[in-house]
Amino acid sequence: MRPIHRTLLLVLLSLPTVILAQVPTMQDTLATTPANSTKAKEKFPWKGLIVPAALTGYGFAAVHSGSLQQVNKDIQKSIWIDNPHGQLKLDDYFRFVPAVAVYGLNLAGVKGKNDLRDRTLLLTLSAIIMGGTTYTLKHTIKEPSLGNPDSLAHNYFPSGHTATAFMTAEFMWQEYHERSPWYGVAGYAFAVATGYLRLYNNQHWFSDVVAGAGIGIGSTKLAYWIYPKIKRALFKDKKVNAMILPYYRANAFGMQFVSRF
């Protein structure tokens, strides 16, 4: 294995360790307090956002840094150019596995931090923050296609697949880390795999993937801080007969309104 390829693997594989190591610092933020707790400490999660901010900052820096762009090219050369191979489309599915797992575990009787309504709205809010951020950046930075420079599409920064994967991984972490940190490790394993496959399939630069990871993690952390305020304003502990649910169909992610009469 080439040195640059080995370095890339170490960076990606170290992300879950770095993020999960924040457990003590996150205990003082709302991110570790159930959304339905009336005694939640609503401190802004500054410490919890250090890692995602650093990851996103690296991506922005690489847009204008010649040295970081060279790192991107070296990694692409090591993974794709020097080792031609077919593409694996598993990243289209891996990005959703942690979120699906949360609902699956609840159905199996392994209860997470929040009930169905709250965790669904938390996931939806995370997706809105992540989707809005990635969409804005894609149409502001306007990075051309990596695999096809002649493509008219100029919306490849940051990696949306990676942002989604790390958003759902952090969602799984938030819901289950109090039961066992291994749930978070499992969720982040799929996120890391998704990020690596974006490189393996020659769909993104390394900096696109790193920035996507930061945006995904940060979006979920912010959602867990914001949601209790929204809950108090809208629900006031009343029963809710309608909710907005995320869905995935025909390679598209969206929202649907469900009401009970």
C-alpha positions as CSV (number, residue, x, y, z in Angstrom):
1,M,0.0,0.0,0.0
2,R,1.3,3.4,-1.0
3,P,2.2,5.9,1.9
4,I,-0.5,8.4,0.8
5,H,-3.1,5.7,0.6
6,R,-2.2,4.4,4.0
7,T,-2.3,7.9,5.5
8,L,-5.8,8.4,4.0
9,L,-7.0,5.2,5.6
10,L,-5.6,6.2,9.0
11,V,-7.3,9.7,8.8
12,L,-10.7,8.2,7.9
13,L,-10.5,5.4,10.4
14,S,-9.5,7.8,13.2
15,L,-12.5,10.0,12.7
16,P,-14.8,7.9,14.9
17,T,-12.2,7.7,17.7
18,V,-11.7,11.5,17.7
19,I,-15.5,12.2,17.6
20,L,-16.5,9.6,20.2
21,A,-13.7,10.8,22.5
22,Q,-15.7,13.9,23.1
23,V,-18.1,12.1,25.4
24,P,-17.1,14.0,28.6
25,T,-17.3,17.4,27.0
26,M,-20.7,16.7,25.5
27,Q,-22.3,15.9,28.8
28,D,-22.6,19.6,29.6
29,T,-24.5,20.3,26.4
30,L,-28.0,19.6,25.2
31,A,-26.7,17.0,22.8
32,T,-26.4,14.5,25.6
33,T,-29.8,15.4,27.2
34,P,-33.0,13.8,26.0
35,A,-35.1,16.1,23.9
36,N,-38.1,15.5,26.2
37,S,-36.3,16.5,29.4
38,T,-37.7,19.6,31.1
39,K,-34.4,20.1,32.9
40,A,-32.2,20.2,29.8
41,K,-29.3,22.6,30.0
42,E,-29.5,24.5,26.8
43,K,-25.9,25.6,26.5
44,F,-24.6,26.0,23.0
45,P,-22.5,22.9,22.2
46,W,-19.2,24.7,21.4
47,K,-16.9,21.9,22.4
48,G,-18.9,19.3,20.5
49,L,-18.6,21.5,17.3
50,I,-14.8,21.8,17.4
51,V,-14.2,18.6,15.4
52,P,-16.9,19.2,12.7
53,A,-15.8,22.8,12.4
54,A,-12.2,21.7,11.9
55,L,-13.2,19.2,9.2
56,T,-15.3,21.7,7.4
57,G,-12.6,24.3,7.6
58,Y,-10.1,21.9,6.0
59,G,-12.4,21.5,3.1
60,F,-12.8,25.2,2.6
61,A,-9.0,25.7,2.9
62,A,-8.4,23.1,0.2
63,V,-10.5,25.1,-2.3
64,H,-7.8,27.8,-2.4
65,S,-4.7,26.0,-1.2
66,G,-2.3,24.6,-3.8
67,S,-0.7,22.3,-1.3
68,L,-4.0,20.8,-0.1
69,Q,-5.1,20.5,-3.7
70,Q,-2.0,18.5,-4.4
71,V,-2.9,16.2,-1.5
72,N,-6.2,15.6,-3.2
73,K,-4.5,14.8,-6.5
74,D,-2.0,12.4,-4.8
75,I,-4.8,10.6,-3.1
76,Q,-6.8,10.3,-6.3
77,K,-3.7,9.0,-8.1
78,S,-3.1,6.4,-5.4
79,I,-6.7,5.1,-5.3
80,W,-8.0,5.6,-8.8
81,I,-5.3,6.4,-11.4
82,D,-2.6,3.9,-10.3
83,N,-5.1,1.2,-9.4
84,P,-7.9,1.1,-12.1
85,H,-11.0,-0.7,-10.9
86,G,-14.8,-0.8,-11.2
87,Q,-17.1,1.3,-9.0
88,L,-18.9,0.0,-6.0
89,K,-22.3,1.7,-5.4
90,L,-22.6,0.6,-1.8
91,D,-22.2,4.2,-0.7
92,D,-25.7,5.0,-2.1
93,Y,-27.0,2.7,0.7
94,F,-24.4,2.9,3.5
95,R,-25.2,6.5,4.1
96,F,-28.7,5.7,5.4
97,V,-27.8,2.6,7.4
98,P,-27.3,4.3,10.8
99,A,-30.7,6.1,10.6
100,V,-32.5,2.9,9.6
101,A,-30.7,1.0,12.4
102,V,-32.1,3.4,15.0
103,Y,-35.6,2.7,14.0
104,G,-34.8,-1.0,13.7
105,L,-33.4,-1.2,17.2
106,N,-36.4,0.6,18.6
107,L,-38.7,-1.9,16.8
108,A,-36.6,-4.7,18.3
109,G,-37.2,-3.3,21.8
110,V,-33.9,-1.6,22.2
111,K,-35.1,1.9,23.2
112,G,-33.0,5.0,22.4
113,K,-33.0,8.4,24.0
114,N,-36.1,9.8,22.4
115,D,-39.5,8.5,21.5
116,L,-40.7,8.1,17.9
117,R,-42.0,11.6,17.4
118,D,-39.0,13.4,18.9
119,R,-36.3,11.3,17.2
120,T,-38.1,11.6,13.8
121,L,-38.3,15.3,14.1
122,L,-34.7,15.5,15.3
123,L,-33.6,13.5,12.2
124,T,-35.7,15.7,10.0
125,L,-34.2,18.9,11.4
126,S,-30.7,17.4,11.0
127,A,-31.5,16.6,7.4
128,I,-32.8,20.1,6.8
129,I,-29.7,21.8,8.2
130,M,-27.4,19.4,6.4
131,G,-29.3,19.6,3.1
132,G,-29.5,23.4,3.2
133,T,-25.8,23.7,4.0
134,T,-24.6,21.3,1.3
135,Y,-27.0,22.7,-1.3
136,T,-25.9,26.3,-0.6
137,L,-22.2,25.4,-0.8
138,K,-22.5,23.2,-3.9
139,H,-24.1,26.2,-5.7
140,T,-21.7,28.7,-4.3
141,I,-18.3,27.0,-4.6
142,K,-19.3,25.4,-7.9
143,E,-16.6,22.7,-8.0
144,P,-16.5,20.8,-11.3
145,S,-17.0,17.1,-11.6
146,L,-13.9,15.1,-10.6
147,G,-14.5,12.1,-12.9
148,N,-15.7,14.3,-15.8
149,P,-14.1,17.8,-15.9
150,D,-16.2,18.6,-19.1
151,S,-19.5,18.0,-17.3
152,L,-21.8,21.0,-17.0
153,A,-22.4,20.0,-13.4
154,H,-20.4,22.2,-11.0
155,N,-21.7,21.1,-7.6
156,Y,-19.3,18.6,-6.2
157,F,-18.2,20.4,-3.0
158,P,-18.9,19.2,-0.4
159,S,-19.8,15.5,-0.7
160,G,-23.5,15.1,-0.1
161,H,-23.2,11.3,0.4
162,T,-20.6,11.8,3.1
163,A,-22.6,14.6,4.8
164,T,-25.7,12.4,4.9
165,A,-23.7,9.4,6.2
166,F,-22.1,11.4,9.1
167,M,-25.4,13.1,9.9
168,T,-27.1,9.7,10.4
169,A,-24.1,8.3,12.2
170,E,-24.2,11.2,14.7
171,F,-27.9,10.7,15.0
172,M,-27.3,7.0,16.0
173,W,-24.6,8.1,18.4
174,Q,-26.9,10.7,20.1
175,E,-29.7,8.2,20.5
176,Y,-27.7,5.2,21.7
177,H,-24.4,6.2,23.2
178,E,-25.8,6.2,26.7
179,R,-26.6,2.5,26.3
180,S,-23.3,1.6,24.7
181,P,-20.6,3.5,22.8
182,W,-20.4,0.6,20.4
183,Y,-23.7,1.7,18.7
184,G,-21.9,4.9,17.8
185,V,-18.8,3.0,16.6
186,A,-21.1,0.9,14.3
187,G,-22.8,4.0,12.9
188,Y,-19.6,5.8,12.3
189,A,-18.1,2.7,10.6
190,F,-20.7,3.0,7.9
191,A,-20.1,6.7,7.6
192,V,-16.4,6.2,7.2
193,A,-17.0,3.5,4.6
194,T,-19.3,5.9,2.7
195,G,-16.6,8.6,2.6
196,Y,-13.9,6.1,1.5
197,L,-16.2,4.8,-1.3
198,R,-16.7,8.3,-2.6
199,L,-12.9,8.4,-3.1
200,Y,-12.7,4.8,-4.3
201,N,-15.4,5.5,-7.0
202,N,-13.6,8.7,-8.0
203,Q,-16.6,10.8,-7.3
204,H,-15.0,13.4,-4.9
205,W,-11.7,14.9,-3.8
206,F,-10.5,14.0,-0.3
207,S,-11.3,17.6,0.9
208,D,-14.9,17.2,-0.4
209,V,-15.3,14.1,1.8
210,V,-13.7,15.7,4.9
211,A,-15.9,18.8,4.6
212,G,-19.0,16.6,4.1
213,A,-18.2,14.7,7.3
214,G,-17.9,17.9,9.2
215,I,-21.2,19.3,7.9
216,G,-23.0,16.0,8.7
217,I,-21.8,15.8,12.3
218,G,-22.4,19.5,12.9
219,S,-25.9,19.4,11.5
220,T,-27.0,16.7,13.9
221,K,-25.4,18.4,16.9
222,L,-27.1,21.7,16.1
223,A,-30.4,19.9,15.6
224,Y,-30.2,18.4,19.1
225,W,-29.6,21.8,20.5
226,I,-32.3,23.6,18.6
227,Y,-35.1,21.0,18.8
228,P,-36.2,21.5,22.4
229,K,-36.9,25.2,21.7
230,I,-39.0,24.2,18.7
231,K,-40.8,21.5,20.7
232,R,-41.7,23.9,23.5
233,A,-43.0,26.5,21.0
234,L,-45.1,24.1,18.9
235,F,-46.2,21.2,21.1
236,K,-46.2,22.3,24.7
237,D,-46.4,18.6,25.7
238,K,-49.6,18.1,23.8
239,K,-50.2,15.0,21.7
240,V,-49.3,15.5,18.0
241,N,-51.5,14.0,15.3
242,A,-49.3,15.0,12.4
243,M,-45.6,15.0,11.7
244,I,-43.1,15.4,8.8
245,L,-41.2,12.2,8.0
246,P,-38.1,11.8,5.9
247,Y,-38.2,9.3,3.0
248,Y,-35.9,7.8,0.4
249,R,-37.3,6.7,-3.0
250,A,-36.0,6.5,-6.5
251,N,-32.5,7.8,-5.5
252,A,-34.0,10.9,-3.9
253,F,-34.3,12.0,-0.3
254,G,-37.3,14.1,0.7
255,M,-39.9,14.8,3.3
256,Q,-43.5,13.7,3.6
257,F,-46.4,15.0,5.7
258,V,-48.4,12.4,7.7
259,S,-51.5,13.2,9.6
260,R,-53.9,11.1,11.7
261,F,-57.6,11.9,11.8
